[in-house]
Amino acid sequence: MVQHKHSDGDILLGYSHFQVSRTIWLLCNVAIVCLWLWLFRPVYDNLITIFTREDFRTNQIALIGVVVLIGLRIRRERGHPRLDTPPHLVAPALVLTAGGAVLFVAVERFLDVNIIAMGLFGLASYGLLGLWLPPRAWRAGLPAAMLLVGTLPLGDFVDVFIGYPVRTATATLVRNGLSAAGVASIGVDTILVFENGISQVDLPCSGVKSLWTGMLFLIAATWVERRSFTWRWVFTALAFVALLFIANFTRVAILVTIGQVLGWRLFAELIHVPLGVLGFVAACVVAVLLLKGAQPHHPGTHQSTARTATWLSPALIVVLLGLNLLNSPRPPLVATASASGDWTFPADLHVQPVQLRPGELDWLLRDGAESVTRVRFHWGGISGSLLLVPSRNWRAHHYPERCFENYGLRVEETTTHLVNNNLPVRFLTLTNGKEQGRLSATYWFQSASRVSDDYGTRLWSALSMNPERWVLVSVLFDAVYDPHAAELETLYLTLAELVQAHLTP
């Protein structure tokens, strides 16, 4: 009888210890989650912006599609995180967690690139989730996490690093191919932009959008087909990228041959989009065939071999506390709008303040502009509008081409004009699609030590431990001008001196 009571007491005592243990682990894990969310707090506003703004509608549609796929897969897969248990030591998940968090702090400190920070947040968060999920379920859901990251609007950022080099490489290859075929009069600039504006080798034609869409397609197919991320998959992905480039090269070559060499511009305009669609579909078909030969992901292949690590939870708390201390939030940006501000314009540059469009000022200030100055000017026989945006933050300095497009203007031609050895400017020819609707524009980025017309140069200057103040100088003329006109070059030099005086203490 006494033996029976003693056994009941042991059971109750064991259950009590079990409940206390669950409570302790729950508190530790909740602390980890809170520290994790606090570490990545800078990305939340940007995520809300992306998935609520109308101009990111494509990304929102892609997100909805991925969420639906995840919902369908959850119904089939078993496995959910248990936050009342200690984390498991799963090497791939731990590496993704720690690597993503450390890289995020580095990006926030040195690069300040929102799109990279958001991507790291998504992948590292999925790595953290893997410390409590069964390894098999975590591996099976990795493509879903990659798809969610892929819904971010990567186009503009990728275009800085990939788009322009791809466009130039494509145009160079097409020119060399035509030269080998005996057509030696077509230059790279001519290929990049057709003179009559029928087809421009811009972002959609550079392969950047097709590459982004294609990689989303490949990852989704990997998930649906239950394929593993093996070296065979890497080979398939590289082959897919090569096929997309070849498809884009073929399209540009056909368009240039038909529209520029043979002079059948109307026919080139008609086949411009269909050629792109056919090339993309053909590349996707080949990628699917290669993917089907990859190793399938069998649920029984990866059993839950991860062991519980009681030391991992306090270690994560300590590491996250340290990262939060290192990742001190950036101070809020304080800026004021100005029509003329502290700019002292020369007397012979007659200026009048111009009201900014609704929302335009808020957008620039939110991205770190110190001030935004727009004026109408008259310089001898030249007139137009001038925009000056000083800032230490590279995000405040955007592609001026995007602004021109927002005003209904399309870039027909862009060239670099060297006013002198220290003053390169980007000269644009724009059109509004109407007869006699062509205009000229120019812009450059200027700091106290150098001037550049390359947006990539301005972006990479942000890697400095002590970034300089830069000024975006953008001019939209009221007519078409010769970039080599003496009066125009004098205007450039005057504006450059004005900016230099503003930047020099």
Secondary structure, DSSP 8 states (H G I E B T S, - for coil): -HHHHHHHHHHHHHHHHHHHHHHHHHHHHHHHHHHHHHHTGGGHHHHHHHTTSGGGHHHHHHHHHHHHHHHHHHHH------TTS--EE-HHHHHHHHHHHHHHHHIIIII--HHHHHHHHHHHHHHHHTTTS-HHHHHHHHHHHHHHHHTS--HHHHIIIIIHHHHHHHHHHHHHHHHHTT-----HHHHHB-TTSS-B--TGGGTHHHHHHHHHHHHHHHHHTTB---HHHHHHHHHHHHHHHHHHHHHHHHHIIIIIIS--HHHHHHHHHHHHHHHHHHHHHHHHHHHHTS-B--TTTS----EE-TTHHHHHHHHHHHHHHHS-----------SSTT----TTSEEEE----TTHHHHHHHTT-S--EEEEEEETTEEEEEEEEEESSGGGS--HHHHHHHTT-EEEEEEEEEEETTEEEEEEEEE-SSTT-EEEEEEEEEESS-EES-HHHHHHGGGSSS---EEEEEEEESS---TT-HHHHHHHHHHHHHHHHHH--
